[in-house]
Amino acid sequence: ALPAWMASGGDSPRLPAAVVTGANTGIGFHVAGQLAAKGYDVILACRSGERGESALRDLKSQYGSDVSARVELLDLASFDSVRSFTANFAKRHSQLEVLVCNAGLNSASAEKAPAAQLSADGVDILYQTNFLSHFLMTLLLLPLLRVEPYISLYGLSKLAQISATTELHRRFGGGDGIAFHTVNPGGVASDIWRGYPAWQRLLFSAILAQTETAAQTVVEACVSEEGNPPAAPGYWNGYFGASRNTAFEYWSPLPARGTLVPSSPSDAARDSAFAKQVWDESIEVLCAAGAAITSEGIAT
């Protein structure tokens, strides 16, 4: 059933909007599909239009031909692409209920040649793709976000994601009707392991949670009343064992599925001084790249 606010507004209620990055594959594909099946108007934000359209056909085949979903191009290795995507979204929508920052690279899938490791913006591609472009997109879309949790679902880029969630809540959460949360799905048998040897991919496929299963936790964070404003930032995990010991954050026998399993991020992720440092330096880099963002995170 749709939340009550979705069903309001007369005979033709507006479908709530959701944007899912990296939605052509893995967790993002099932997050997009499950949100669409729950009544959201879902945008699959993908770098490749061809792969995106193929995924859209598969999504409608699996989740229903009548779901509302479409593909729009977004290259997270380009700040210009992020600005174009958000500008086009703002022209067509007055509100955004759910933003799922899912797309990402790991060390195995990043370019190895030094000349190819920097984006056209002069930033490490892995760091820009995983965090900085998502950070810019979130700030540009802040005026359109409302009510439902922002999910912000390696290494420094992942630490920056969690830390930024805390800082975003401090600046915009609660009173502005926006909630900011993080989901760590743990180890998932997605194609993020595509750069690994075949035997490792086979092993991961056998023991890790499947993408559709992991997506259920992400979707629950999007739609659960537990995450509604003015809720403090949640840090939820894809495995039940994570609530007992952080050693089980990346694997334990029972996936969380549609249950929000609380876990505890690292001390650095909870450090308010570090969060402000990440914020300040990220704003500085974005402004240097031409983004019209104030030091307080307001798009101008």
N, C-alpha and C positions, 0 to 999 in steps of 0.2 A: 504494500500500500504506500502511496505517496505521502510525505509529510503534509500536514494540514495547510501550510502556506502555499504548497504547490497547487492545491485544488481550488484556491480562491481566485477571484478575479472574473467572475461572470461565466458565460457559456464557453468561452474560448481562452482558457488560462494559458499564460506564457509558460512554455517548458523551461525549467531551470537549466542554466547553461553550465557546462563543464568542459574544461580544456585538459587534455592528457598529452604530455609530451612523450615521444618515443612509443606511440600507441600502435605502431605497425607490427610489433613483435613482443614476445615475452610477457612480463607482468603487465606492461602498459596496454597490450592488446586486450587482456581479460578485464583490467580495470575499466577500460573504455566500454567494453561489451556489457559488463555487469551494471555500470552506471546507466548506460542506455536502456537496458532492460528494466531498470528501476524508474524510468520516466525522464531521464535527463536528455537534453539536447547536447550531444557530445561532439567536440571537435578533436579529431585525431591530428595532433600537430607533429608532422613528420618531415624529415629532411628530403626524402625521395617521394615524389608524387606517384611514381609507378608502384613502389612497394606499399605506399599508403593506400592506394585504390585497391590493390590486391587484398590487403588486410581488411579493408572495409567490406569487400564482398564476402570474405570468410566470416567476418563479424556478424553480418546480417544473416548468413547461413546458419551460424551457431546460436545467435541470440534473438533472432527474429527479423524477418524482412521489413517489419513495420517500425523498427526502432529508428529514432532520430539521431543520425550520425553522419559526419562528412569529414573530408580530409582537407587540411590547409597546410601549406608549406611553412616549415620553420627549421632553419639551420642554426643550431646552438653554437656553432663555431664562428658565428658572425653576429656582432651587435646590430648591424644594419638590418639583418633578417629579423632579429627580435623586435626592433622598433617597427618594422613594417608589419609584422604579424600582429602586434598589440594595437597599432593604429587601425588596421583593418577590422580587428575585433571590436574596437570601440565605436567604429562607424556603424556596425550592425547590431550592437547589443548595448543596452543601458545598464545591465547587471551581469555579474559573473558569480555563480554560487560556489563552484568548486574548481580549484586549480591544482592539478596533480603534476608535480615536477619529478617525472619518473626517468626521463631519458638520461643516459650516461655512458661513459666509457670506463674500462679498467686498463691497467698497465699493459695487458696482453693485446688489447684491441687498439691501443694508441700507436701512432706512427713511431718508428724507431729512428729514422733518418733525422739528424739534428735540424736540417733545413725545413723539415715538414712538421716539426713539433710546435711551431708557433702559428697562431691564426693570423688572418689578415689584419687583425686588430693589435697584433704584437703580444698576445697573451698565450701562455701554454694552453694547447688545445684541450687537454684533459681537464685542467682546472676551469677553463672557460665553459666547456660543455657541461660538466657536472654541477658547477656552482655559479660562476659569475653571470652567465647568461640567464640562468634561472632567477638569480637575484634581481637582475635588471628587469626581467619580465614581470616578476612579482611587484616590484615598485611601480612599474608603468600601469599595471592592472589594479593596483590597490583601490583607486577610486570606484571601481566597478565590483569589487568583492563584497560579499555580504553573508552573514549568518553561518554558512556551512564552513567546516574546518578547511584551512589551507594545509595541504600535506606537502610537506616538503619532505615521498616515499622516497672515494677511497682516499684513505689517507687524509690529507689536509682538506681536500674538497668536501669530504663527508663531515669532518669536524666543523668546517665552516657552515655547512648546511644546518646542522643542529644548533650551533651557536647563533646563527642569524635568526633562527626561529624564536629563540628566547628574546633577542633584541627587537624583533618585529613585534612580538607580543607586548614588550615594555612600551613601545612607541605607539602602536596602533591597536592593540588588542582590547578586548573587554568593551570599553565604552563606545568604540567605533563599530561594534557589531561584527567584528571579525575575530576568528580563532585561528591560531597557528599551532600546528602539530607536526610531529615527525613519526614516520613508521619505518622501522628497520625490519625488512622482511626476513632477515637472516639469509642463510644459504638457499638459493633457489635454482632449480634446473632450467635456467633460461639460456638464450644464446649469447649472453654476456661472456660465456666461457668459450666462445667460438675460436679464440686464439690459442687455446690450450691443446695439448696432445689428445689424440682420440681416446686413449685409455682413460684419461682423467675426465673427459666429457661423458664417457659411458658410466664411470663410477658416480659422478655427480648426478647424472640422470636417474640412477638407481636409488640413491640414498637421500637426495635433497627434495624439498617440497616442490611440487609442480607449479608452473606459473599461474594456472587457474586457481589453485589452492591459495597461493600467496596473495593473489589479487583480492580474495575475499576479505583479508584483514585490512587492506588499503581501502576498500569500498566501505567497510564498517566504520572506519575512521571518518570517512566523508559524510556518512549519513546518520551516525549515532548521535543521540541527544547528549550523551556524555561529553562530547567535544564541542557543544554549542557555546558561544560566548555567554558569560565572561570566563569560560574555563581557562585555567592556566595551561601552558603548553604541555601536551602529552608526549611521551616517548614510548611508543608501543612496538612490540616485537611479533614476528611471525611464528615463534615457537613457544609453547607453554613453559618449557624449562627455563626460559630467560627470566621469569618472575622469581625464580629461586636462586639463580646464580648467573652472572653475566657471561660465564664461560659457555652457557648454552644459547647465547644470542644468535649464533650462526648455525647451530643444529642441535636438535634434541628429538626424541622419538615421535612427539606429537605436534604437528603443525597447529597453529592457533585457529586457522580458518576464519570464521566470522566472529571471533572473540577478540576483544582488545586486551592484550596481555601487557601490563605495565612492566617496564624495565628501567634501568638507571643508566643514563649516559655517563661518559667519563667526567672526571673533575674539570678538565679543560673545557669541555662543552658547557659546563654549568658556571664557568668563571665569567662574571659580569664584565670585568675589565677586559678580558680577551674578546668577549662579544662586541664590546664597543670598538676595540681595535679592528676587528674584522669588518665591522660596519664602516668605520671611517676610511679604512684603506680601500674597501670595495667601492664606496662612493667616489673616492679620489680617482680610481682607475676608470670607472664608468664615465666620469666627467671628462677625464683626459681623452677618452675615446669619442667624445662628442655627445654623450647623453645629457639631456636637459633635466638633471636631478639636483635638488637642493641637498644641503648637508643633512637635512632632517628626513630625506627620503621622499620628498614630494616631487612628482613629475610636473614640469612646467612647460 
